């Protein structure tokens, strides 16, 4: 199987990611395809090890995660393809457990595992999967944080690619899962197989990318017909992003839309707090302490 690793300016973390994949107990070939996005490829990473080869590519498609993931997907020659961000780690047994599911269940196209959050300032937190299958209808009711792209393993023959039209590739993994789940439910296994690094260097920090997040979520809301709970989930993100931008009128409009769909929505209330003068950095810092984001 292959693992696609999009990367950008994180050489030390990338090597930790590669080491965690190389140490998997999977007995077959486990090829890493490292895709450098808007950064210079590092040829020293290339390896011709027969069981743990490493290939290095440049993202020649749309800049961002969607284009980088697609570059790797299209370059993969194996039927099974996984992903891992350059800040994350594969934990013991991940690959073998997911491959076993796909071998035993020919109807399954995408399998996900549980997460273990770790990082400075937080205790390790396991996010275990609540049920073995997630349908498209469940996904439309709101984003499932345990369905992280680094936790996915899929069949390349499903023909799925990430949508490169998503503004800035924000939420491209969720949009990908909506289309995948329309074909077959997403299979989940309880094993916490992914180490998800909770850090402050995310390229999608709302404090630094509020305008992009607002645009991307509004794009998503215009593309899919969400039920009330799902609409509130995403509209609340727009409300908070607009509050961070200091656009009080827009923030209040989106707070109202969110609360009409789901009264007392947490994101809408936090957006209202920011509009009222509480610093967004204070809100995000305290969410981070409990392993939560906006």
C-alpha positions as CSV (number, residue, x, y, z in Angstrom):
1,X,0.0,0.0,0.0
2,X,1.0,3.7,-0.3
3,X,0.8,6.6,2.2
4,X,0.5,10.1,0.7
5,X,2.1,12.8,2.9
6,X,1.5,16.4,1.9
7,X,4.1,18.6,3.4
8,X,5.2,22.3,3.6
9,X,8.1,23.7,5.5
10,X,8.1,21.2,8.4
11,X,11.3,19.1,7.8
12,X,11.8,17.8,11.4
13,X,8.1,16.9,11.9
14,X,8.1,15.2,8.5
15,X,10.9,12.9,9.4
16,X,9.0,11.9,12.6
17,X,6.0,11.2,10.5
18,X,8.0,9.0,8.1
19,X,9.6,7.1,11.0
20,X,6.2,6.3,12.5
21,X,5.1,4.8,9.1
22,X,8.3,2.9,8.6
23,X,7.9,1.3,12.0
24,X,4.5,-0.2,11.2
25,X,4.2,-4.0,11.6
26,X,2.6,-4.3,8.2
27,X,4.6,-7.1,6.4
28,X,4.2,-5.9,2.8
29,X,5.5,-2.9,0.9
30,X,4.6,0.4,2.5
31,X,5.5,3.2,0.1
32,X,5.5,6.8,1.3
33,X,4.8,9.4,-1.3
34,X,5.9,12.8,0.0
35,X,4.3,15.7,-1.8
36,X,5.9,19.1,-1.3
37,X,3.4,21.8,-1.5
38,X,4.7,25.4,-2.1
39,X,8.1,24.3,-0.8
40,X,11.2,22.8,-2.3
41,X,11.3,19.0,-2.4
42,X,14.0,17.3,-0.3
43,X,15.7,14.6,-2.4
44,X,17.6,13.3,0.7
45,X,14.3,11.6,1.8
46,X,14.2,9.3,-1.2
47,X,14.6,5.6,-0.3
48,X,14.7,2.5,-2.5
49,X,14.2,0.1,0.5
50,X,12.1,-2.7,-1.0
51,X,9.6,-2.7,1.9
52,X,9.7,0.9,3.0
53,X,10.4,3.0,-0.2
54,X,10.0,6.8,-0.2
55,X,9.2,8.8,-3.2
56,X,9.4,12.6,-3.4
57,X,7.2,14.7,-5.6
58,X,6.3,18.4,-6.1
59,X,2.6,19.5,-6.1
60,X,2.1,20.6,-9.6
61,X,-1.7,20.8,-9.2
62,X,-3.7,23.4,-7.2
63,X,-1.7,24.8,-4.3
64,X,-3.0,23.4,-1.0
65,X,-3.9,20.2,0.7
66,X,-6.4,19.0,-2.0
67,X,-3.9,19.4,-4.9
68,X,-1.1,17.8,-2.9
69,X,-3.2,14.8,-1.8
70,X,-4.4,14.3,-5.4
71,X,-0.9,14.5,-6.7
72,X,0.0,11.6,-4.4
73,X,-3.2,9.7,-5.1
74,X,-2.7,9.9,-8.9
75,X,1.0,8.8,-8.5
76,X,0.2,5.8,-6.4
77,X,0.4,2.5,-8.1
78,X,-1.1,0.5,-5.2
79,X,-4.8,-0.3,-4.7
80,X,-4.7,0.8,-1.1
81,X,-3.8,4.4,-0.3
82,X,-3.7,6.1,3.1
83,X,-2.7,9.7,4.1
84,X,-0.8,11.3,6.9
85,X,-0.2,15.0,7.5
86,X,3.3,16.0,8.2
87,X,2.4,16.8,11.8
88,X,0.8,13.4,12.6
89,X,2.1,10.0,13.5
90,X,0.9,6.4,12.7
91,X,0.5,4.5,16.0
92,X,1.2,0.8,16.5
93,X,-1.0,-1.6,14.5
94,X,-2.8,1.1,12.4
95,X,-2.0,-0.1,8.9
96,X,-2.4,-3.8,9.6
97,X,-5.8,-3.3,11.3
98,X,-7.2,-1.2,8.5
99,X,-5.8,-3.4,5.7
100,X,-7.5,-6.4,7.4
101,X,-10.9,-4.7,7.3
102,X,-10.6,-3.9,3.6
103,X,-9.5,-7.4,2.8
104,X,-12.4,-8.9,4.8
105,X,-15.1,-6.5,3.5
106,X,-15.0,-6.0,-0.3
107,X,-18.0,-3.6,0.0
108,X,-16.0,-1.2,2.1
109,X,-14.1,1.5,0.2
110,X,-12.9,3.8,3.0
111,X,-11.9,2.8,6.6
112,X,-11.0,5.1,9.4
113,X,-9.5,4.6,12.9
114,X,-9.6,6.3,16.2
115,X,-7.3,9.2,17.2
116,X,-5.0,10.0,20.0
117,X,-4.4,13.7,20.5
118,X,-1.1,14.8,21.9
119,X,1.0,18.0,22.1
120,X,2.3,20.6,24.4
121,X,-0.1,21.9,27.0
122,X,-2.6,19.0,26.8
123,X,-2.9,15.5,28.2
124,X,-3.2,12.7,25.7
125,X,-6.8,12.3,24.7
126,X,-8.2,9.4,22.8
127,X,-11.1,10.1,20.4
128,X,-12.6,6.7,19.8
129,X,-15.1,6.1,17.1
130,X,-18.8,5.9,18.4
131,X,-20.1,3.4,15.8
132,X,-18.7,1.0,13.1
133,X,-20.3,2.8,10.1
134,X,-20.9,6.5,9.3
135,X,-23.4,7.3,6.5
136,X,-23.7,10.3,4.3
137,X,-26.8,11.4,6.2
138,X,-24.9,11.4,9.5
139,X,-22.0,13.4,7.9
140,X,-24.5,16.0,6.7
141,X,-25.6,16.5,10.3
142,X,-22.2,17.9,11.2
143,X,-18.5,17.4,10.9
144,X,-17.1,14.3,12.6
145,X,-13.7,15.2,14.1
146,X,-12.7,11.6,14.5
147,X,-12.8,11.2,10.7
148,X,-9.4,12.9,10.2
149,X,-7.8,12.6,6.7
150,X,-4.6,11.1,8.3
151,X,-6.7,8.3,9.7
152,X,-8.2,7.2,6.4
153,X,-7.3,4.2,4.2
154,X,-9.1,3.8,0.9
155,X,-9.3,1.8,-2.3
156,X,-7.8,3.7,-5.2
157,X,-10.2,1.9,-7.5
158,X,-13.1,3.9,-6.0
159,X,-11.9,6.8,-8.2
160,X,-12.2,9.4,-5.5
161,X,-10.2,12.6,-5.6
162,X,-10.3,15.7,-3.4
163,X,-12.1,18.7,-4.8
164,X,-9.5,21.3,-5.7
165,X,-12.2,24.0,-6.0
166,X,-12.7,24.2,-2.2
167,X,-11.3,27.7,-1.3
168,X,-7.9,27.3,0.2
169,X,-8.5,23.5,0.7
170,X,-10.3,24.3,4.0
171,X,-12.6,21.4,4.8
172,X,-11.6,19.5,1.7
173,X,-11.4,16.3,3.7
174,X,-15.0,16.6,4.9
175,X,-16.3,17.3,1.4
176,X,-14.3,14.3,0.2
177,X,-16.0,12.1,2.8
178,X,-19.5,13.3,1.8
179,X,-18.9,12.0,-1.7
180,X,-17.2,8.8,-0.5
181,X,-20.1,8.1,1.9
182,X,-22.6,8.6,-1.0
183,X,-21.0,5.5,-2.5
184,X,-20.6,3.4,0.7
185,X,-20.7,4.1,4.4
186,X,-17.4,5.0,6.0
187,X,-16.1,2.1,8.0
188,X,-14.6,2.9,11.5
189,X,-12.5,0.8,13.8
190,X,-12.0,1.6,17.5
191,X,-8.2,1.3,17.4
192,X,-6.6,4.7,18.2
193,X,-4.2,4.3,15.3
194,X,-3.4,7.9,14.6
195,X,-1.4,10.3,16.8
196,X,-2.9,13.7,16.0
197,X,-0.5,16.4,17.1
198,X,-2.3,19.3,18.7
199,X,-0.2,22.4,17.8
200,X,-0.4,26.1,17.1
201,X,1.2,26.0,13.7
202,X,-1.9,24.9,11.8
203,X,-2.3,26.5,8.3
204,X,-6.0,26.9,9.1
205,X,-5.8,28.8,12.4
206,X,-9.0,30.9,12.5
207,X,-7.0,33.7,14.1
208,X,-4.9,34.0,11.0
209,X,-7.2,32.7,8.3
210,X,-10.7,33.9,9.3
211,X,-11.5,35.3,5.8
212,X,-10.4,32.0,4.1
213,X,-12.4,29.9,6.5
214,X,-15.5,32.1,6.0
215,X,-15.3,31.8,2.2
216,X,-14.7,28.1,2.3
217,X,-17.5,27.3,4.6
218,X,-19.9,29.5,2.6
219,X,-18.8,27.6,-0.5
220,X,-19.7,24.3,1.3
221,X,-23.1,25.6,2.5
222,X,-23.9,26.6,-1.1
223,X,-23.0,23.2,-2.5
224,X,-24.8,20.8,-0.1
225,X,-28.4,20.7,1.3
226,X,-27.7,20.4,5.0
227,X,-30.3,19.5,7.7
228,X,-30.7,22.1,10.5
229,X,-28.0,20.6,12.7
230,X,-25.5,20.4,9.9
231,X,-26.3,23.9,8.8
232,X,-25.8,25.2,12.3
233,X,-22.5,23.5,12.7
234,X,-21.0,25.2,9.6
235,X,-22.9,28.5,9.9
236,X,-21.5,28.8,13.4
237,X,-18.0,28.6,12.0
238,X,-18.8,31.5,9.6
239,X,-20.2,33.5,12.5
240,X,-17.0,33.0,14.6
241,X,-14.7,33.7,11.6
242,X,-16.6,37.0,10.9
243,X,-16.4,37.9,14.5
244,X,-12.6,37.4,14.4
245,X,-12.4,39.6,11.4
246,X,-14.2,42.4,13.3
247,X,-17.1,42.4,10.9
248,X,-19.7,42.9,13.5
249,X,-22.8,43.1,11.2
250,X,-21.9,40.0,9.3
251,X,-21.1,38.1,12.5
252,X,-24.4,39.0,14.0
253,X,-26.2,37.9,10.8
254,X,-24.5,34.5,10.9
255,X,-25.1,34.2,14.6
256,X,-28.8,34.7,14.0
257,X,-28.8,32.2,11.1
258,X,-27.0,29.6,13.3
259,X,-29.3,30.1,16.3
260,X,-32.5,29.8,14.1
261,X,-31.2,26.4,13.0
262,X,-30.0,25.4,16.5
263,X,-30.7,27.7,19.5
264,X,-27.8,28.2,21.9
265,X,-25.3,26.7,19.4
266,X,-21.8,26.8,21.1
267,X,-20.0,28.3,18.1
268,X,-22.6,31.1,17.8
269,X,-22.4,31.8,21.5
270,X,-18.6,32.1,21.3
271,X,-18.9,34.3,18.2
272,X,-21.3,36.5,20.2
273,X,-18.7,36.7,23.1
274,X,-16.1,37.9,20.6
275,X,-18.5,40.5,19.2
276,X,-19.0,41.6,22.8
277,X,-15.3,42.2,23.3
278,X,-13.8,39.0,24.6
279,X,-10.5,38.4,22.6
280,X,-10.7,35.6,20.1
281,X,-7.2,34.5,21.2
282,X,-8.5,33.9,24.7
283,X,-11.4,31.7,23.4
284,X,-9.1,29.7,21.2
285,X,-6.4,29.3,23.8
286,X,-8.9,27.8,26.3
287,X,-10.4,25.5,23.6
288,X,-6.9,24.2,22.8
289,X,-6.3,23.2,26.4
290,X,-9.1,20.7,26.2
291,X,-8.1,19.5,22.7
292,X,-10.9,21.3,20.9
293,X,-10.9,23.7,18.0
294,X,-13.5,25.9,16.4
